[in-house]
């Protein structure tokens, strides 16, 4: 089954013709689900930091007994750094 037919196109790339910081996330997540961990990282280096950030984000709203605000800010900052570095690497070094 070819799941790439069902993937959403990048609206930013469609409108402006250049890739956004999130381009490659869907394909990378698909590779991760197939067990191709290294290929998923090469497709989108910020995949693992994004998933960690989304997990902390979910805990922030679901678990009200603990304060996840500081961890949320730290993981968001680390994720933004990985996204920018991956974008820079993909477009200027490959």
QUIQUICOR-V849111 format. One record per run of one state. SS is the DSSP state (H for helix, E for strand, L for the rest). FROM is the first residue (numbers start at 0). LEN is the number of residues. If there is no record, write none. Layout:
[[SS;FROM;LEN] [SS;FROM;LEN]]
This chain:
[[L;0;2] [H;2;4] [L;6;4] [H;10;6] [L;16;8] [H;24;9] [L;33;3] [H;36;7] [L;43;3] [H;46;16] [L;62;6] [H;68;24] [L;92;2]]
